[in-house]
C-alpha cells in the first residue's frame, strides 16, 4: 500500500490502482477523488431518484383515484384512465394507457383541470406531482453533468 499523491489516501499501487485504473509504474499519479470514484454521488442520485419516482407515482395515482371517486362522469369522459399502480376494481387490466398518458400531459404541462381547481387537496397533489417532475428533471441534468 502506498499513499496517493493527490488525496493522501492509501491505495494499492502494486500493479494497478483499484480506484483510478492508473498503472503503478506510470508517470501519472493516483486520482482518488470524489469524481474519480463517484460511488457516493451515484448512490445519492439513485436514492433521490427512487424517492422522487415513488412520490410522483403515488401522487398521480391518488389524483386518478380521486377523479374516479368524486367525478365519475369526467373520469369516463377522459377515457377511464388508471394510475400506475391503482386501478378501479371493475377494470381487470391496465389497458387504459392512452387515457393515462393524456391525463399525465394535461396535469404536467397544462393549467390544472377544472376538477382539480375545485378541491384544495387535489391542488396540493397536483403541485406535488409537478414538483416531483421538476426534481426528476433536475436529477437527470445533474447526472448528465457529473458523469
C-alpha positions in Angstrom: 0.0 0.0 0.0 1.2 3.5 -0.8 -0.2 6.9 -0.2 -2.0 8.5 -3.2 -0.1 11.7 -4.2 -3.4 13.6 -4.8 -5.6 12.8 -1.9 -3.2 11.3 0.8 -5.4 8.2 0.9 -3.9 4.7 0.9 -4.3 2.9 -2.3 -2.9 -0.4 -3.7 -0.3 0.6 -6.3 1.0 -2.9 -6.6 0.1 -3.3 -10.3 -2.9 -1.2 -10.9 -4.6 1.3 -8.6 -8.1 -0.1 -8.0 -9.7 3.3 -7.6 -8.4 5.1 -10.6 -7.0 2.4 -13.0 -3.6 4.1 -13.1 -0.6 1.8 -13.5 1.8 2.0 -10.6 4.8 2.4 -12.7 3.3 5.1 -15.0 4.2 8.8 -14.6 0.5 9.5 -13.8 -0.5 9.8 -10.2 -3.4 8.1 -8.5 -6.6 10.3 -8.8 -8.5 9.1 -5.8 -11.0 11.9 -5.7 -14.8 12.2 -5.4 -15.3 12.3 -9.1 -12.8 9.6 -9.9 -14.8 7.2 -7.7 -18.3 8.6 -7.8 -19.8 5.9 -5.7 -21.2 8.3 -3.1 -22.6 10.6 -5.8 -24.2 7.8 -7.8 -25.7 6.3 -4.6 -27.2 9.7 -3.6 -28.6 10.3 -7.0 -30.1 6.8 -7.2 -31.6 7.2 -3.7 -33.1 10.7 -4.6 -34.4 9.4 -7.9 -36.1 6.4 -6.3 -37.8 8.5 -3.6 -38.8 11.0 -6.3 -40.3 8.3 -8.5 -42.3 6.9 -5.6 -43.7 10.3 -4.7 -44.6 11.1 -8.3 -46.3 7.7 -8.8 -48.3 7.8 -5.6 -49.4 11.4 -6.1 -50.6 10.7 -9.7 -52.4 7.5 -8.6 -54.1 9.5 -5.8 -55.2 12.1 -8.3 -56.7 9.5 -10.6 -58.3 7.7 -7.7 -59.9 11.0 -6.5 -61.1 11.7 -10.1 -62.7 8.3 -10.3 -64.3 8.6 -6.8 -65.5 12.2 -7.0 -66.0 12.9 -10.7 -67.0 9.6 -12.3 -68.6 11.3 -15.4 -65.4 13.3 -16.0 -63.3 10.1 -15.5 -65.3 8.2 -18.1 -65.1 11.2 -20.5 -61.3 11.2 -20.2 -61.3 7.5 -21.2 -61.3 5.9 -17.8 -57.6 6.3 -17.0 -55.9 4.1 -14.5 -52.9 5.1 -12.3 -49.6 3.4 -12.5 -50.4 1.2 -9.5 -54.1 2.0 -8.7 -56.9 0.8 -10.9 -60.7 0.6 -10.2 -62.0 -2.8 -9.2 -64.3 -3.0 -12.2 -61.3 -2.8 -14.6 -59.3 -6.0 -14.8 -56.2 -4.7 -16.6 -54.1 -1.6 -17.0 -55.1 -1.3 -20.7 -56.1 2.4 -20.4 -52.6 3.6 -21.1 -53.6 6.2 -23.8 -56.1 7.8 -21.4 -53.4 7.8 -18.6 -50.9 9.3 -20.9 -53.3 12.1 -22.0 -54.1 12.8 -18.3 -50.4 12.9 -17.4 -49.7 15.5 -20.1 -52.7 17.6 -19.0 -51.7 17.5 -15.4 -48.0 18.0 -16.0 -47.9 20.8 -18.6 -51.3 22.3 -18.8 -53.2 24.5 -16.4 -54.8 22.5 -13.6 -58.0 20.8 -14.9 -61.3 22.1 -13.6 -61.9 19.1 -11.4 -58.6 19.8 -9.7 -59.2 23.5 -9.1 -62.4 22.8 -7.1 -60.6 20.9 -4.3 -57.6 22.1 -2.3 -56.4 18.6 -1.6 -56.3 17.9 -5.3 -54.4 21.2 -5.9 -51.8 20.1 -3.4 -51.5 16.6 -5.1 -51.2 18.3 -8.5 -48.4 20.6 -7.2 -46.6 17.7 -5.6 -46.7 15.7 -8.8 -45.4 18.7 -10.8 -42.6 19.5 -8.4 -41.6 15.8 -8.3 -41.3 16.0 -12.1 -39.2 19.2 -11.9 -37.0 17.5 -9.3 -36.7 14.5 -11.5 -35.6 16.7 -14.4 -33.0 18.4 -12.2 -31.7 15.0 -11.1 -31.3 13.9 -14.8 -29.5 17.2 -15.6 -27.2 16.8 -12.6 -26.4 13.3 -13.5 -25.5 14.3 -17.1 -23.1 17.0 -15.8 -21.4 14.8 -13.2 -21.0 11.7 -15.2 
